[in-house]
Amino acid sequence: MDEEQIVYNTEMQNKKKSDLAKRSRYYQAMVDTNLLEPGIPNHNVLNATYIILIMTFDLFGFDK
């Protein structure tokens, strides 16, 4: 978390798998779960978050 309360989560992906979208959703849920206290009904209090995926393969097929 930086000084502006923005949360960053970095994950490494070694192999291209078909479940990357759901894995990304899982990472986001884990971050959000840790930011909310139990019983808080207002999800507008969640911090801005960025999930950074570092991959050893070309996810979008741009030969990069």
Predicted model as a PDB file, atoms N, CA, C, CB and O in Angstrom, pLDDT in the B-factor column:
MODEL        1                                                                  
ATOM      1  N   MET A   1       0.851  -1.169   0.000  1.00 92.00           N  
ATOM      2  CA  MET A   1       0.000   0.000   0.000  1.00 92.00           C  
ATOM      3  C   MET A   1       0.900   1.236   0.000  1.00 92.00           C  
ATOM      4  CB  MET A   1      -0.970  -0.004   1.226  1.00 92.00           C  
ATOM      5  O   MET A   1       1.868   1.318   0.757  1.00 92.00           O  
ATOM      6  N   ASP A   2       0.564   2.183  -0.855  1.00 94.00           N  
ATOM      7  CA  ASP A   2       1.392   3.383  -0.911  1.00 94.00           C  
ATOM      8  C   ASP A   2       0.820   4.482  -0.010  1.00 94.00           C  
ATOM      9  CB  ASP A   2       1.505   3.885  -2.361  1.00 94.00           C  
ATOM     10  O   ASP A   2      -0.164   4.268   0.698  1.00 94.00           O  
ATOM     11  N   GLU A   3       1.443   5.648  -0.046  1.00 96.00           N  
ATOM     12  CA  GLU A   3       1.042   6.749   0.835  1.00 96.00           C  
ATOM     13  C   GLU A   3      -0.351   7.294   0.516  1.00 96.00           C  
ATOM     14  CB  GLU A   3       2.052   7.871   0.742  1.00 96.00           C  
ATOM     15  O   GLU A   3      -0.944   7.988   1.342  1.00 96.00           O  
ATOM     16  N   GLU A   4      -0.878   6.989  -0.666  1.00 95.00           N  
ATOM     17  CA  GLU A   4      -2.232   7.415  -1.036  1.00 95.00           C  
ATOM     18  C   GLU A   4      -3.259   6.303  -0.793  1.00 95.00           C  
ATOM     19  CB  GLU A   4      -2.267   7.846  -2.510  1.00 95.00           C  
ATOM     20  O   GLU A   4      -4.401   6.393  -1.245  1.00 95.00           O  
ATOM     21  N   GLN A   5      -2.842   5.261  -0.077  1.00 93.00           N  
ATOM     22  CA  GLN A   5      -3.691   4.121   0.281  1.00 93.00           C  
ATOM     23  C   GLN A   5      -4.098   3.269  -0.930  1.00 93.00           C  
ATOM     24  CB  GLN A   5      -4.935   4.617   0.988  1.00 93.00           C  
ATOM     25  O   GLN A   5      -5.102   2.559  -0.880  1.00 93.00           O  
ATOM     26  N   ILE A   6      -3.328   3.342  -2.002  1.00 95.00           N  
ATOM     27  CA  ILE A   6      -3.556   2.474  -3.158  1.00 95.00           C  
ATOM     28  C   ILE A   6      -2.823   1.160  -2.908  1.00 95.00           C  
ATOM     29  CB  ILE A   6      -3.070   3.153  -4.495  1.00 95.00           C  
ATOM     30  O   ILE A   6      -1.661   1.154  -2.501  1.00 95.00           O  
ATOM     31  N   VAL A   7      -3.506   0.056  -3.152  1.00 94.00           N  
ATOM     32  CA  VAL A   7      -2.948  -1.269  -2.881  1.00 94.00           C  
ATOM     33  C   VAL A   7      -2.450  -1.887  -4.183  1.00 94.00           C  
ATOM     34  CB  VAL A   7      -4.003  -2.189  -2.207  1.00 94.00           C  
ATOM     35  O   VAL A   7      -3.123  -1.821  -5.212  1.00 94.00           O  
ATOM     36  N   TYR A   8      -1.265  -2.486  -4.126  1.00 95.00           N  
ATOM     37  CA  TYR A   8      -0.669  -3.164  -5.276  1.00 95.00           C  
ATOM     38  C   TYR A   8      -0.417  -4.619  -4.896  1.00 95.00           C  
ATOM     39  CB  TYR A   8       0.659  -2.461  -5.728  1.00 95.00           C  
ATOM     40  O   TYR A   8       0.084  -4.913  -3.811  1.00 95.00           O  
ATOM     41  N   ASN A   9      -0.772  -5.522  -5.803  1.00 92.00           N  
ATOM     42  CA  ASN A   9      -0.525  -6.946  -5.606  1.00 92.00           C  
ATOM     43  C   ASN A   9       0.169  -7.465  -6.857  1.00 92.00           C  
ATOM     44  CB  ASN A   9      -1.858  -7.733  -5.319  1.00 92.00           C  
ATOM     45  O   ASN A   9      -0.321  -7.273  -7.970  1.00 92.00           O  
ATOM     46  N   THR A  10       1.304  -8.121  -6.674  1.00 92.00           N  
ATOM     47  CA  THR A  10       2.069  -8.638  -7.804  1.00 92.00           C  
ATOM     48  C   THR A  10       2.055 -10.160  -7.767  1.00 92.00           C  
ATOM     49  CB  THR A  10       3.525  -8.102  -7.783  1.00 92.00           C  
ATOM     50  O   THR A  10       2.325 -10.768  -6.730  1.00 92.00           O  
ATOM     51  N   GLU A  11       1.742 -10.764  -8.892  1.00 88.00           N  
ATOM     52  CA  GLU A  11       1.711 -12.219  -9.016  1.00 88.00           C  
ATOM     53  C   GLU A  11       2.510 -12.643 -10.237  1.00 88.00           C  
ATOM     54  CB  GLU A  11       0.257 -12.736  -9.111  1.00 88.00           C  
ATOM     55  O   GLU A  11       2.563 -11.925 -11.236  1.00 88.00           O  
ATOM     56  N   MET A  12       3.125 -13.802 -10.152  1.00 90.00           N  
ATOM     57  CA  MET A  12       3.926 -14.358 -11.247  1.00 90.00           C  
ATOM     58  C   MET A  12       3.173 -15.522 -11.877  1.00 90.00           C  
ATOM     59  CB  MET A  12       5.325 -14.818 -10.741  1.00 90.00           C  
ATOM     60  O   MET A  12       2.635 -16.374 -11.172  1.00 90.00           O  
ATOM     61  N   GLN A  13       3.137 -15.556 -13.216  1.00 87.00           N  
ATOM     62  CA  GLN A  13       2.527 -16.667 -13.948  1.00 87.00           C  
ATOM     63  C   GLN A  13       3.608 -17.286 -14.829  1.00 87.00           C  
ATOM     64  CB  GLN A  13       1.291 -16.188 -14.807  1.00 87.00           C  
ATOM     65  O   GLN A  13       4.135 -16.624 -15.724  1.00 87.00           O  
ATOM     66  N   ASN A  14       3.938 -18.543 -14.582  1.00 88.00           N  
ATOM     67  CA  ASN A  14       4.981 -19.220 -15.359  1.00 88.00           C  
ATOM     68  C   ASN A  14       4.451 -19.895 -16.617  1.00 88.00           C  
ATOM     69  CB  ASN A  14       5.670 -20.245 -14.501  1.00 88.00           C  
ATOM     70  O   ASN A  14       5.169 -20.013 -17.610  1.00 88.00           O  
ATOM     71  N   LYS A  15       3.205 -20.336 -16.580  1.00 87.00           N  
ATOM     72  CA  LYS A  15       2.644 -21.072 -17.712  1.00 87.00           C  
ATOM     73  C   LYS A  15       1.312 -20.468 -18.115  1.00 87.00           C  
ATOM     74  CB  LYS A  15       2.473 -22.564 -17.368  1.00 87.00           C  
ATOM     75  O   LYS A  15       0.542 -20.006 -17.272  1.00 87.00           O  
ATOM     76  N   LYS A  16       1.051 -20.476 -19.411  1.00 85.00           N  
ATOM     77  CA  LYS A  16      -0.217 -19.973 -19.926  1.00 85.00           C  
ATOM     78  C   LYS A  16      -1.288 -21.028 -19.698  1.00 85.00           C  
ATOM     79  CB  LYS A  16      -0.109 -19.607 -21.437  1.00 85.00           C  
ATOM     80  O   LYS A  16      -1.197 -22.142 -20.215  1.00 85.00           O  
ATOM     81  N   LYS A  17      -2.297 -20.671 -18.922  1.00 84.00           N  
ATOM     82  CA  LYS A  17      -3.393 -21.577 -18.623  1.00 84.00           C  
ATOM     83  C   LYS A  17      -4.711 -20.877 -18.927  1.00 84.00           C  
ATOM     84  CB  LYS A  17      -3.341 -22.047 -17.145  1.00 84.00           C  
ATOM     85  O   LYS A  17      -4.769 -19.649 -18.995  1.00 84.00           O  
ATOM     86  N   SER A  18      -5.741 -21.642 -19.106  1.00 85.00           N  
ATOM     87  CA  SER A  18      -7.041 -21.080 -19.470  1.00 85.00           C  
ATOM     88  C   SER A  18      -7.767 -20.421 -18.305  1.00 85.00           C  
ATOM     89  CB  SER A  18      -7.909 -22.153 -20.045  1.00 85.00           C  
ATOM     90  O   SER A  18      -8.797 -19.780 -18.512  1.00 85.00           O  
ATOM     91  N   ASP A  19      -7.257 -20.563 -17.091  1.00 87.00           N  
ATOM     92  CA  ASP A  19      -7.963 -20.033 -15.924  1.00 87.00           C  
ATOM     93  C   ASP A  19      -7.438 -18.670 -15.450  1.00 87.00           C  
ATOM     94  CB  ASP A  19      -7.868 -21.020 -14.795  1.00 87.00           C  
ATOM     95  O   ASP A  19      -7.725 -18.265 -14.324  1.00 87.00           O  
ATOM     96  N   LEU A  20      -6.687 -17.971 -16.275  1.00 84.00           N  
ATOM     97  CA  LEU A  20      -6.064 -16.718 -15.839  1.00 84.00           C  
ATOM     98  C   LEU A  20      -7.095 -15.662 -15.425  1.00 84.00           C  
ATOM     99  CB  LEU A  20      -5.187 -16.166 -16.950  1.00 84.00           C  
ATOM    100  O   LEU A  20      -6.865 -14.939 -14.455  1.00 84.00           O  
ATOM    101  N   ALA A  21      -8.204 -15.557 -16.124  1.00 84.00           N  
ATOM    102  CA  ALA A  21      -9.232 -14.573 -15.756  1.00 84.00           C  
ATOM    103  C   ALA A  21      -9.793 -14.870 -14.369  1.00 84.00           C  
ATOM    104  CB  ALA A  21     -10.372 -14.564 -16.796  1.00 84.00           C  
ATOM    105  O   ALA A  21      -9.986 -13.951 -13.573  1.00 84.00           O  
ATOM    106  N   LYS A  22     -10.053 -16.123 -14.076  1.00 89.00           N  
ATOM    107  CA  LYS A  22     -10.578 -16.483 -12.754  1.00 89.00           C  
ATOM    108  C   LYS A  22      -9.509 -16.344 -11.683  1.00 89.00           C  
ATOM    109  CB  LYS A  22     -11.124 -17.915 -12.764  1.00 89.00           C  
ATOM    110  O   LYS A  22      -9.813 -15.968 -10.551  1.00 89.00           O  
ATOM    111  N   ARG A  23      -8.271 -16.639 -12.021  1.00 85.00           N  
ATOM    112  CA  ARG A  23      -7.187 -16.448 -11.058  1.00 85.00           C  
ATOM    113  C   ARG A  23      -7.031 -14.968 -10.712  1.00 85.00           C  
ATOM    114  CB  ARG A  23      -5.864 -17.009 -11.614  1.00 85.00           C  
ATOM    115  O   ARG A  23      -6.787 -14.622  -9.556  1.00 85.00           O  
ATOM    116  N   SER A  24      -7.170 -14.106 -11.702  1.00 86.00           N  
ATOM    117  CA  SER A  24      -7.096 -12.662 -11.468  1.00 86.00           C  
ATOM    118  C   SER A  24      -8.224 -12.216 -10.548  1.00 86.00           C  
ATOM    119  CB  SER A  24      -7.158 -11.889 -12.802  1.00 86.00           C  
ATOM    120  O   SER A  24      -8.021 -11.403  -9.646  1.00 86.00           O  
ATOM    121  N   ARG A  25      -9.401 -12.750 -10.783  1.00 88.00           N  
ATOM    122  CA  ARG A  25     -10.555 -12.452  -9.927  1.00 88.00           C  
ATOM    123  C   ARG A  25     -10.300 -12.917  -8.491  1.00 88.00           C  
ATOM    124  CB  ARG A  25     -11.829 -13.124 -10.487  1.00 88.00           C  
ATOM    125  O   ARG A  25     -10.665 -12.232  -7.536  1.00 88.00           O  
ATOM    126  N   TYR A  26      -9.678 -14.073  -8.348  1.00 90.00           N  
ATOM    127  CA  TYR A  26      -9.338 -14.604  -7.029  1.00 90.00           C  
ATOM    128  C   TYR A  26      -8.357 -13.674  -6.310  1.00 90.00           C  
ATOM    129  CB  TYR A  26      -8.737 -16.021  -7.156  1.00 90.00           C  
ATOM    130  O   TYR A  26      -8.540 -13.374  -5.131  1.00 90.00           O  
ATOM    131  N   TYR A  27      -7.315 -13.217  -7.017  1.00 87.00           N  
ATOM    132  CA  TYR A  27      -6.342 -12.313  -6.409  1.00 87.00           C  
ATOM    133  C   TYR A  27      -7.021 -11.035  -5.931  1.00 87.00           C  
ATOM    134  CB  TYR A  27      -5.222 -11.979  -7.404  1.00 87.00           C  
ATOM    135  O   TYR A  27      -6.733 -10.549  -4.837  1.00 87.00           O  
ATOM    136  N   GLN A  28      -7.926 -10.487  -6.751  1.00 90.00           N  
ATOM    137  CA  GLN A  28      -8.652  -9.270  -6.370  1.00 90.00           C  
ATOM    138  C   GLN A  28      -9.503  -9.514  -5.128  1.00 90.00           C  
ATOM    139  CB  GLN A  28      -9.540  -8.785  -7.532  1.00 90.00           C  
ATOM    140  O   GLN A  28      -9.542  -8.676  -4.228  1.00 90.00           O  
ATOM    141  N   ALA A  29     -10.178 -10.652  -5.076  1.00 90.00           N  
ATOM    142  CA  ALA A  29     -11.021 -10.983  -3.924  1.00 90.00           C  
ATOM    143  C   ALA A  29     -10.192 -11.101  -2.649  1.00 90.00           C  
ATOM    144  CB  ALA A  29     -11.781 -12.291  -4.178  1.00 90.00           C  
ATOM    145  O   ALA A  29     -10.623 -10.655  -1.586  1.00 90.00           O  
ATOM    146  N   MET A  30      -9.013 -11.694  -2.749  1.00 89.00           N  
ATOM    147  CA  MET A  30      -8.148 -11.831  -1.573  1.00 89.00           C  
ATOM    148  C   MET A  30      -7.721 -10.464  -1.045  1.00 89.00           C  
ATOM    149  CB  MET A  30      -6.909 -12.675  -1.914  1.00 89.00           C  
ATOM    150  O   MET A  30      -7.692 -10.248   0.166  1.00 89.00           O  
ATOM    151  N   VAL A  31      -7.392  -9.549  -1.940  1.00 90.00           N  
ATOM    152  CA  VAL A  31      -7.005  -8.197  -1.526  1.00 90.00           C  
ATOM    153  C   VAL A  31      -8.194  -7.519  -0.855  1.00 90.00           C  
ATOM    154  CB  VAL A  31      -6.506  -7.356  -2.743  1.00 90.00           C  
ATOM    155  O   VAL A  31      -8.058  -6.968   0.238  1.00 90.00           O  
ATOM    156  N   ASP A  32      -9.368  -7.554  -1.504  1.00 89.00           N  
ATOM    157  CA  ASP A  32     -10.554  -6.894  -0.963  1.00 89.00           C  
ATOM    158  C   ASP A  32     -10.955  -7.463   0.387  1.00 89.00           C  
ATOM    159  CB  ASP A  32     -11.710  -7.017  -1.933  1.00 89.00           C  
ATOM    160  O   ASP A  32     -11.341  -6.714   1.285  1.00 89.00           O  
ATOM    161  N   THR A  33     -10.868  -8.777   0.540  1.00 87.00           N  
ATOM    162  CA  THR A  33     -11.223  -9.416   1.802  1.00 87.00           C  
ATOM    163  C   THR A  33     -10.369  -8.886   2.943  1.00 87.00           C  
ATOM    164  CB  THR A  33     -11.071 -10.929   1.693  1.00 87.00           C  
ATOM    165  O   THR A  33     -10.866  -8.688   4.051  1.00 87.00           O  
ATOM    166  N   ASN A  34      -9.101  -8.658   2.683  1.00 86.00           N  
ATOM    167  CA  ASN A  34      -8.206  -8.156   3.723  1.00 86.00           C  
ATOM    168  C   ASN A  34      -8.422  -6.675   4.021  1.00 86.00           C  
ATOM    169  CB  ASN A  34      -6.770  -8.385   3.318  1.00 86.00           C  
ATOM    170  O   ASN A  34      -7.995  -6.196   5.072  1.00 86.00           O  
ATOM    171  N   LEU A  35      -9.068  -5.948   3.131  1.00 86.00           N  
ATOM    172  CA  LEU A  35      -9.280  -4.515   3.333  1.00 86.00           C  
ATOM    173  C   LEU A  35     -10.571  -4.195   4.083  1.00 86.00           C  
ATOM    174  CB  LEU A  35      -9.290  -3.815   2.005  1.00 86.00           C  
ATOM    175  O   LEU A  35     -10.669  -3.143   4.714  1.00 86.00           O  
ATOM    176  N   LEU A  36     -11.555  -5.079   4.024  1.00 85.00           N  
ATOM    177  CA  LEU A  36     -12.836  -4.834   4.681  1.00 85.00           C  
ATOM    178  C   LEU A  36     -12.896  -5.511   6.038  1.00 85.00           C  
ATOM    179  CB  LEU A  36     -13.985  -5.319   3.808  1.00 85.00           C  
ATOM    180  O   LEU A  36     -12.462  -6.651   6.204  1.00 85.00           O  
ATOM    181  N   GLU A  37     -13.439  -4.791   6.997  1.00 82.00           N  
ATOM    182  CA  GLU A  37     -13.686  -5.402   8.300  1.00 82.00           C  
ATOM    183  C   GLU A  37     -15.041  -6.110   8.240  1.00 82.00           C  
ATOM    184  CB  GLU A  37     -13.653  -4.330   9.453  1.00 82.00           C  
ATOM    185  O   GLU A  37     -15.934  -5.670   7.517  1.00 82.00           O  
ATOM    186  N   PRO A  38     -15.199  -7.190   8.986  1.00 83.00           N  
ATOM    187  CA  PRO A  38     -16.477  -7.918   8.966  1.00 83.00           C  
ATOM    188  C   PRO A  38     -17.648  -7.011   9.334  1.00 83.00           C  
ATOM    189  CB  PRO A  38     -16.425  -9.110   9.928  1.00 83.00           C  
ATOM    190  O   PRO A  38     -17.550  -6.190  10.246  1.00 83.00           O  
ATOM    191  N   GLY A  39     -18.751  -7.171   8.614  1.00 83.00           N  
ATOM    192  CA  GLY A  39     -19.969  -6.424   8.922  1.00 83.00           C  
ATOM    193  C   GLY A  39     -20.071  -5.054   8.284  1.00 83.00           C  
ATOM    194  O   GLY A  39     -21.066  -4.360   8.490  1.00 83.00           O  
ATOM    195  N   ILE A  40     -19.067  -4.641   7.511  1.00 77.00           N  
ATOM    196  CA  ILE A  40     -19.137  -3.335   6.859  1.00 77.00           C  
ATOM    197  C   ILE A  40     -19.924  -3.495   5.559  1.00 77.00           C  
ATOM    198  CB  ILE A  40     -17.702  -2.752   6.586  1.00 77.00           C  
ATOM    199  O   ILE A  40     -19.449  -4.145   4.628  1.00 77.00           O  
ATOM    200  N   PRO A  41     -21.127  -2.907   5.485  1.00 79.00           N  
ATOM    201  CA  PRO A  41     -21.951  -3.089   4.287  1.00 79.00           C  
ATOM    202  C   PRO A  41     -21.581  -2.157   3.133  1.00 79.00           C  
ATOM    203  CB  PRO A  41     -23.393  -2.883   4.637  1.00 79.00           C  
ATOM    204  O   PRO A  41     -22.052  -2.359   2.015  1.00 79.00           O  
ATOM    205  N   ASN A  42     -20.769  -1.168   3.370  1.00 83.00           N  
ATOM    206  CA  ASN A  42     -20.432  -0.175   2.355  1.00 83.00           C  
ATOM    207  C   ASN A  42     -19.136  -0.549   1.647  1.00 83.00           C  
ATOM    208  CB  ASN A  42     -20.310   1.218   2.984  1.00 83.00           C  
ATOM    209  O   ASN A  42     -18.048  -0.358   2.191  1.00 83.00           O  
ATOM    210  N   HIS A  43     -19.250  -1.073   0.452  1.00 84.00           N  
ATOM    211  CA  HIS A  43     -18.059  -1.477  -0.291  1.00 84.00           C  
ATOM    212  C   HIS A  43     -17.367  -0.295  -0.959  1.00 84.00           C  
ATOM    213  CB  HIS A  43     -18.425  -2.509  -1.335  1.00 84.00           C  
ATOM    214  O   HIS A  43     -16.317  -0.467  -1.579  1.00 84.00           O  
ATOM    215  N   ASN A  44     -17.933   0.894  -0.844  1.00 86.00           N  
ATOM    216  CA  ASN A  44     -17.297   2.092  -1.385  1.00 86.00           C  
ATOM    217  C   ASN A  44     -16.051   2.486  -0.597  1.00 86.00           C  
ATOM    218  CB  ASN A  44     -18.283   3.244  -1.395  1.00 86.00           C  
ATOM    219  O   ASN A  44     -15.278   3.334  -1.043  1.00 86.00           O  
ATOM    220  N   VAL A  45     -15.852   1.878   0.565  1.00 85.00           N  
ATOM    221  CA  VAL A  45     -14.669   2.193   1.367  1.00 85.00           C  
ATOM    222  C   VAL A  45     -13.435   1.411   0.915  1.00 85.00           C  
ATOM    223  CB  VAL A  45     -14.946   1.906   2.834  1.00 85.00           C  
ATOM    224  O   VAL A  45     -12.339   1.623   1.434  1.00 85.00           O  
ATOM    225  N   LEU A  46     -13.611   0.512  -0.046  1.00 89.00           N  
ATOM    226  CA  LEU A  46     -12.468  -0.268  -0.541  1.00 89.00           C  
ATOM    227  C   LEU A  46     -11.443   0.645  -1.221  1.00 89.00           C  
ATOM    228  CB  LEU A  46     -12.945  -1.361  -1.528  1.00 89.00           C  
ATOM    229  O   LEU A  46     -11.800   1.574  -1.946  1.00 89.00           O  
ATOM    230  N   ASN A  47     -10.186   0.362  -0.973  1.00 92.00           N  
ATOM    231  CA  ASN A  47      -9.097   1.108  -1.600  1.00 92.00           C  
ATOM    232  C   ASN A  47      -9.030   0.807  -3.089  1.00 92.00           C  
ATOM    233  CB  ASN A  47      -7.759   0.774  -0.930  1.00 92.00           C  
ATOM    234  O   ASN A  47      -9.500  -0.235  -3.545  1.00 92.00           O  
ATOM    235  N   ALA A  48      -8.441   1.726  -3.839  1.00 94.00           N  
ATOM    236  CA  ALA A  48      -8.105   1.440  -5.234  1.00 94.00           C  
ATOM    237  C   ALA A  48      -7.026   0.358  -5.224  1.00 94.00           C  
ATOM    238  CB  ALA A  48      -7.616   2.741  -6.000  1.00 94.00           C  
ATOM    239  O   ALA A  48      -6.101   0.412  -4.413  1.00 94.00           O  
ATOM    240  N   THR A  49      -7.138  -0.614  -6.111  1.00 93.00           N  
ATOM    241  CA  THR A  49      -6.149  -1.685  -6.150  1.00 93.00           C  
ATOM    242  C   THR A  49      -5.699  -1.952  -7.576  1.00 93.00           C  
ATOM    243  CB  THR A  49      -6.714  -2.962  -5.526  1.00 93.00           C  
ATOM    244  O   THR A  49      -6.438  -1.737  -8.537  1.00 93.00           O  
ATOM    245  N   TYR A  50      -4.465  -2.428  -7.683  1.00 94.00           N  
ATOM    246  CA  TYR A  50      -3.891  -2.835  -8.956  1.00 94.00           C  
ATOM    247  C   TYR A  50      -3.307  -4.223  -8.780  1.00 94.00           C  
ATOM    248  CB  TYR A  50      -2.808  -1.824  -9.449  1.00 94.00           C  
ATOM    249  O   TYR A  50      -2.502  -4.453  -7.878  1.00 94.00           O  
ATOM    250  N   ILE A  51      -3.710  -5.146  -9.636  1.00 89.00           N  
ATOM    251  CA  ILE A  51      -3.143  -6.485  -9.661  1.00 89.00           C  
ATOM    252  C   ILE A  51      -2.162  -6.506 -10.833  1.00 89.00           C  
ATOM    253  CB  ILE A  51      -4.264  -7.607  -9.799  1.00 89.00           C  
ATOM    254  O   ILE A  51      -2.557  -6.299 -11.980  1.00 89.00           O  
ATOM    255  N   ILE A  52      -0.899  -6.754 -10.545  1.00 92.00           N  
ATOM    256  CA  ILE A  52       0.150  -6.757 -11.565  1.00 92.00           C  
ATOM    257  C   ILE A  52       0.559  -8.204 -11.805  1.00 92.00           C  
ATOM    258  CB  ILE A  52       1.385  -5.880 -11.129  1.00 92.00           C  
ATOM    259  O   ILE A  52       1.075  -8.868 -10.906  1.00 92.00           O  
ATOM    260  N   LEU A  53       0.328  -8.687 -13.013  1.00 88.00           N  
ATOM    261  CA  LEU A  53       0.682 -10.061 -13.375  1.00 88.00           C  
ATOM    262  C   LEU A  53       1.941 -10.037 -14.224  1.00 88.00           C  
ATOM    263  CB  LEU A  53      -0.484 -10.765 -14.134  1.00 88.00           C  
ATOM    264  O   LEU A  53       1.963  -9.436 -15.299  1.00 88.00           O  
ATOM    265  N   ILE A  54       2.978 -10.684 -13.746  1.00 91.00           N  
ATOM    266  CA  ILE A  54       4.234 -10.811 -14.486  1.00 91.00           C  
ATOM    267  C   ILE A  54       4.256 -12.206 -15.086  1.00 91.00           C  
ATOM    268  CB  ILE A  54       5.493 -10.559 -13.562  1.00 91.00           C  
ATOM    269  O   ILE A  54       4.135 -13.199 -14.369  1.00 91.00           O  
ATOM    270  N   MET A  55       4.411 -12.281 -16.411  1.00 90.00           N  
ATOM    271  CA  MET A  55       4.307 -13.562 -17.103  1.00 90.00           C  
ATOM    272  C   MET A  55       5.559 -13.870 -17.908  1.00 90.00           C  
ATOM    273  CB  MET A  55       3.094 -13.568 -18.013  1.00 90.00           C  
ATOM    274  O   MET A  55       6.256 -12.968 -18.372  1.00 90.00           O  
ATOM    275  N   THR A  56       5.829 -15.142 -18.063  1.00 90.00           N  
ATOM    276  CA  THR A  56       6.973 -15.585 -18.851  1.00 90.00           C  
ATOM    277  C   THR A  56       6.553 -15.915 -20.273  1.00 90.00           C  
ATOM    278  CB  THR A  56       7.633 -16.799 -18.201  1.00 90.00           C  
ATOM    279  O   THR A  56       7.308 -16.552 -21.007  1.00 90.00           O  
ATOM    280  N   PHE A  57       5.358 -15.492 -20.672  1.00 89.00           N  
ATOM    281  CA  PHE A  57       4.829 -15.802 -22.001  1.00 89.00           C  
ATOM    282  C   PHE A  57       4.078 -14.585 -22.529  1.00 89.00           C  
ATOM    283  CB  PHE A  57       3.898 -17.055 -21.960  1.00 89.00           C  
ATOM    284  O   PHE A  57       3.799 -13.636 -21.797  1.00 89.00           O  
ATOM    285  N   ASP A  58       3.765 -14.641 -23.805  1.00 87.00           N  
ATOM    286  CA  ASP A  58       3.067 -13.554 -24.501  1.00 87.00           C  
ATOM    287  C   ASP A  58       1.557 -13.763 -24.390  1.00 87.00           C  
ATOM    288  CB  ASP A  58       3.502 -13.482 -25.997  1.00 87.00           C  
ATOM    289  O   ASP A  58       0.975 -14.470 -25.212  1.00 87.00           O  
ATOM    290  N   LEU A  59       0.920 -13.166 -23.400  1.00 83.00           N  
ATOM    291  CA  LEU A  59      -0.493 -13.384 -23.125  1.00 83.00           C  
ATOM    292  C   LEU A  59      -1.399 -12.984 -24.284  1.00 83.00           C  
ATOM    293  CB  LEU A  59      -0.889 -12.624 -21.899  1.00 83.00           C  
ATOM    294  O   LEU A  59      -2.370 -13.682 -24.579  1.00 83.00           O  
ATOM    295  N   PHE A  60      -1.091 -11.862 -24.946  1.00 82.00           N  
ATOM    296  CA  PHE A  60      -1.967 -11.330 -25.974  1.00 82.00           C  
ATOM    297  C   PHE A  60      -1.551 -11.676 -27.399  1.00 82.00           C  
ATOM    298  CB  PHE A  60      -2.040  -9.862 -25.834  1.00 82.00           C  
ATOM    299  O   PHE A  60      -2.228 -11.271 -28.344  1.00 82.00           O  
ATOM    300  N   GLY A  61      -0.459 -12.412 -27.580  1.00 83.00           N  
ATOM    301  CA  GLY A  61      -0.032 -12.845 -28.896  1.00 83.00           C  
ATOM    302  C   GLY A  61       0.575 -11.744 -29.757  1.00 83.00           C  
ATOM    303  O   GLY A  61       0.422 -11.758 -30.979  1.00 83.00           O  
ATOM    304  N   PHE A  62       1.264 -10.785 -29.129  1.00 89.00           N  
ATOM    305  CA  PHE A  62       1.899  -9.683 -29.874  1.00 89.00           C  
ATOM    306  C   PHE A  62       3.377  -9.941 -30.143  1.00 89.00           C  
ATOM    307  CB  PHE A  62       1.744  -8.376 -29.108  1.00 89.00           C  
ATOM    308  O   PHE A  62       4.092  -9.025 -30.550  1.00 89.00           O  
ATOM    309  N   ASP A  63       3.847 -11.159 -29.927  1.00 86.00           N  
ATOM    310  CA  ASP A  63       5.263 -11.517 -30.099  1.00 86.00           C  
ATOM    311  C   ASP A  63       6.192 -10.624 -29.294  1.00 86.00           C  
ATOM    312  CB  ASP A  63       5.642 -11.444 -31.563  1.00 86.00           C  
ATOM    313  O   ASP A  63       7.255 -10.222 -29.767  1.00 86.00           O  
ATOM    314  N   LYS A  64       5.780 -10.322 -28.080  1.00 76.00           N  
ATOM    315  CA  LYS A  64       6.593  -9.492 -27.166  1.00 76.00           C  
ATOM    316  C   LYS A  64       6.860 -10.235 -25.889  1.00 76.00           C  
ATOM    317  CB  LYS A  64       5.899  -8.157 -26.857  1.00 76.00           C  
ATOM    318  O   LYS A  64       7.524  -9.709 -24.996  1.00 76.00           O  
TER     319      LYS A  64                                                      
ENDMDL                                                                          
END                                                                             
